[in-house]
Amino acid sequence: MNCAAADHFSHKYELPLGKIPTKSSDRISLGILLPGLLFSFLMVCLGVYDLFYGGAEANALFEEFAALEDSSGNYHSFISPVFFDAVVILLGLGSIISLIFSYIRYKKIFFDGKKIKIIYRSALGKKASVLAPLADYEGVRFRIAFLQFGVVSRNKYIIELYHKDPEKIAPLYISTSGKNIREIWENYAKKLKKPGMINTDEGEVVRSFKDVDKSLRKQYNAGLIADDYDFYAPLPENISYVRKRDKVVIKGHKIVWDAYNFLAWFFIFVYSAAYLSVLFQLPVVLENFGAWKTAGLFAGGFAVLLASIWLLFRKEKLVIKKRKIVHTYKYMLFSTKHDEMDKDDIEAVDIMVNPVSGRRCLSISSAKKTIAFGKKLPLKDLQWVKKMLVHEVVS
């Protein structure tokens, strides 16, 4: 059993502590499983249909286009239709198998007030279990993991009972919503009477459960944190710092591409190829669905493709005002406000590290919400933004 490698499986999970003993199950949710299975099944059906029924119509339509351009008819496809259909079918089947295996595996967590028991089932059906006393756990750790659903990226907020042995780390709360996440973390730390821990670029930051709910200003006044921002330090290479009349705007200079983006582009390529494949079947689609439904089908498909590409070019920025910080998303033609937070409510500004992927982001937290900024920025740039924000909040 290697929980550190497998991470936690849920996207919505809670171990309730209102009544002891308690238990909960950690596995992928049906809300993610079923849409994935449906999309993968449609890919398989599309590939099978095109392989056995669509080839003749597509070739005939292609020859008609070719005849209009060149009477010689010397046109050849760069990719064999059979090969393309086989790739689509295999991708769909592989996705179905992967999702089924994801649902088979799970962790069950039991807590009787003194001991934690974890039963783990792998994708191949084998079970293992570990047992550890609560006294052996070092604290309640809060961290942020990053998820990629095609072209859409999400944050997964994780609160877990931390143990040096990765197999004994027990999830307490998992959500893709940052609402009240720090307050939930503080409540777990207080109920279990364990230190609060945060996984940052400086290692595990540990704070007494009695101090976890203090604001950043109160921590500064009590000497728990320092303000070491240097106004004359060089600006980071990847950060744009703009001082306006009543606010400061911080954003990245450019879009940072990584493996997740290339994977998203691959899915866009497959989706585009499938879209064009259906387009070549236009006479068949018109015959079966009619003009209005066909127009809606192609308009919806094109809208999904356009939105996917649009999301890939999204940038984010922080707008720092006198009394609050605003997190916005900048698209090609407009910007939208994603979240905002009063400076007096801010309890922490940390660079969070995902221990599984090694990716980092700047986390700005209050009791009610968390803003995650700069998931793809270099560490030095995030450190500069952190120091500047701490200075803005405590000064």
N, C-alpha and C positions, 0 to 999 in steps of 0.2 A: 504493500500500500504506500503510495507516494502522493500525499495530498498537495505538497508544494508544487509538483509538476502538473498534476491534474487540476489544481486550483479547486474552487467551489463551483458546483454545477448550476445552481439556481440563479435566477435573475430577480426573484421575489421570494424572500425567505425570512422567517423570524422564529427564534427560540423564545417562547414566552416564559417569563420568570414570575408571573403573578401567582402561580400555584405550583408548588414543588411536591413531588417529582414532576418533571416535564420532559417532553420529547418533541422532535420535529424531523422532517425528512428533507434532504438537500438533493434535488434533481432538476433537470431542465424542465421548464414549464410548458404546458400544452399550448399556451399562447404563442410560443416561438416554434414549437415542434410542428404543429398542424399547418401553419402557413408555409413553412419550409417543405414539408412533405407534399403539399398541394402544388407548389411551384415546381418541385422536382418531378412530380408525376406528370405535370403538363409538358415539361421538357421531353420526357420519355415518349409521351403520346405524340407530340409534334414530330419527333425524330422518326418514330415508327410509321406514322402516316405519310411523311414525306418520302421515306425509304420505299414503301410499297405502293403508294397511290399517287404521289405528287410528282414523280420523276417525269412521266410522259407529258403531262400538261406543262410543266416548267420548261422542258426542252422545246416543246412546240412553240411556246410563247417566246423563248429566247431566240429561236430560229426566225420568227416573224420580225423581231427587232433587228436581227442581224441582216435580214434580207432588205430591210429599209435602208441600211447603211452601205452595204457592200454585196453586190449580186454574186460575188465569188463564194460567199458562205464560209470563208476560212476563219472561223471563230472557234476558239477552244477555251474551256474553263480552266482556270489556274488551280482550282481545288475540285477534286472529284466529289460529286453530290453524295455518293455512297459514303465516302470518307467523312464528309461533313455531318451527315445524318448519324453515322456511327459515333462520332465525337459527342454530339448532343445527347444521344441515348446513354452513352457511358457516363457522361457528366451527371445526368439525371439519376441514373442508378447508383452511382457513387455517393451522391448527396443523400439519397434515400437510405442507403445502408449506414452512412455516417450518422444520420439523425436517429435512426433506430438504435444504434449502439449507444448514442448519447443518452437516450431515454432509459435504456436498460440499466446503466450504471447509476448508482446513488450512494449517499451517505445518510445514515440515521444517527442522530445525536440524542443521547439520554443524559439527564442531569438530575441527581437526587438531593442536591444541596451540598454534597461533600465530594462527589466523584463525577467525572465525565467519562462516558462510554461512547465510542464511535464504532459503528458497524459499516464497513465499506463493501460495496459490490461492484466489481469491475464489469466492463462491457462483455466479457466472456462468461460472466455468471459466477465467478469465484468470489467467495466472501472472506473477509478478514475483520478482526476487531482489535481495538486497543482500549485500555482502561487507565485513567490517571486521576489522582486526587486533585481537588481544586487548589490546594496549597502549592502544588508544583508549577502552576501557571504563573507567568511573570506579569501579566496585565491584560487589559482589554485594548486591542490594537484597532485603529481605524486606518484604512487605506483606500485608494481609488485605483481600480483596474479599468482598462480601456477596451471597449468592444467595437468590432466592425461588422455591421450587417450590410454587406454589399458596399454601397457608396455612403451609407449612413453610419456615422460613428457615435457611440454612446459611452457615458461613464457608468461604471458599476461601483457603487459605494458598498464597502465591505467592513463590517465590524466583527471581530473574531477574538476568541480567547486564545492568547498567544502562549505557545510552548516552544522551547528550544528544539524539541523533536518535531519536525514538520508533520509527521503522521498523527500527532496528538493535537494539532491546531483545530479548534472547534468553531465553526461559524455561529454567530449569534444573530446577525441581521444582514441581509443583502437586498439592495434595491437599485434600480436604474434611475430613481428619483432622489435628488439631494435634499428634498424637503424635510426639515427637522432632523437631518441626519446627525448633526453634532449633538443636539439635545438627546437623541436616542443613545449615542455613544456615551455621553456623560451619565445618563441614567443607568446603563449597564455597568459602568465603572463603579458607580456609587452602590448599586444593589449588591454587586459581587465584592465590593470593598477591595478593588484591585486598581493599581495605577493605570492611568490612561496613557496609551502608547500611540505614536504616529510614525509611520515609516517615511522618513524624509531623505534628502540628499546627504544630510549630515549623520545618517544612521537613525536608530530608534530614539526618538525624543520621548522621554518618560516624565510624566507629571502626576503628582499625587491626586487621588480622586477628589480631594477637598478643593483643589485649585483648577480643575478642568473647566469650570464654567465662568472663570474670570475673563473680563474683556481685555483686549490688547493694551489699552491705556492703563488699566489697573495692574496688569502684569508689569508694565514698564515702570509705573510709579513704585511698585513693590520691589523693583530690582531683579525681576525674574527674566527679563529680556533686555537687550541693548538696542540702541539706535546708532548704527555704524554706517549710515548712508553718507557717501562722499559726493557733494554737489558737483565737484570738478572732475570726477572720474570720467574717463572716455565713455561715450555712448556705445552700447553693443552694436555689432555689425548688422544684426538681423532685426533690430528694433527701430521703429520710427517714433520719436518723441516730439510731440507738437504742443507748444504752449499757446493757448488761445486766451481770449479776454477773461473768461470766467471758468475755464476748465483746462485740464491736461489730457491729451489723447495719446495712448500707447497702442501700437499695433505692429505686426510683422511686416517687413518690407515685401516679402514674396511668399508664395505658397511653397511649403516644404513637402516634397514628394518622398514617400517611403514605400515599403513593401505592401502596406495595406492599400495605398492608392493604386499601385500597379495591379493588385488583385481586383480592385474595383473596376479598373479599366478593362481587365480581362472579361469580367462579367458583362460589362457594357458591350464589349465586342461580340460576345455570344448572344446577348439579347438583340443586338442590332442585326446579326446574321439571321436569327430566328425571325425577326420582324420582316427582313427583306425576303426571306423564304416564303412567308405567308403572303407578302405582296405579290410574289410571282404566281401565287395561286389565286389571284384576284377574280378571274372568271368563276372558279369553283366556289370561292367564298361568297360572291354576289348571288350565285344560284341558290346557295343554302341559307343565307342570312338576309338577303334583301339589301337594298341600297342604304337605308337609314342605319341599320344595325352594323353594316360593313363600315360605313363612314364613322360611326361611333367607336368601333373596334380599332380602326387605324388611328383615329384622333387620340384615343386614350393611350394606345401604345406609344405614339409619338410624344405625348405629354410626359409619360413615365421616363422615356429616354432623355428628353430635354431636361426634366427635373433632376435626373441622376447626374448629368454632366454639370448642371448648374451648381449642385451641392458640392461637387469636387473642387470647384473654384471659389468656395466660400472662405472668407477670412474672418478673424475675430479681433476685437479691439476692446480696450478698457478706457472708459471715460471717467476721469477723476474730478469730481466737483468738490465744493467746499465742505459739504456734509455727507456726501455719499459717493459710492463707486458704482458705475453702470457697466455691465457687460453686454456688448452688442455683437451681432454678426453682420458682416458686410458682404453683400453679393455684387454681381456685376453692375446693377443699376440702382440698387437701394440698400438701406441698412435696416435691421430690425433689433429692437431691444430684447435681449434674452433674459436678463435678470438685473437686479440692483440691490444694494445693501448699504444701510446707514453706517457711517464710520464708527459711531458709538457702540454699535452692536457687534462689531468684528472681534472675534476671540482668538483668531490665529491666521497667520499668513505663512504657509509652509510650501516647500517643494516636495510634492508627494512622489514616491517611487513605486512602480508596480514591480514587486519582487520576481514575478514570473517572466515578464517581457523586458524589464529594465527601462521602460519608457517613463518619462517624467512629465509633470505638469505643475503649475502654480495653483495652490488651493487657498482660497479666501473663504473663511468659515465664520458663521455666526451660529447661534443655537438653533435657528430655524432653517438655514439654508447654506449651501456651499456653492461657490463659483469656481469652476475649473478653467484655467486659462493657459494657453501656450503648450498644448500637448506635444508639439513637434519642434519646439524651440530648443536650441542648445542649452546645456546646463549653465554656462556662464551668463547667458542672456537672462535666464530665469532668475539667477541669483541677483543680478542687477535690479530686475523688476521687483523682486521680493524686498530688497533693502529700501528701494524708493517708496514702496507702498507702506511698509512699516513706519518709515519717517513721516509720511503723509497722515497716517492714522494717529500716531502718538504725539505729534507736534501741535 
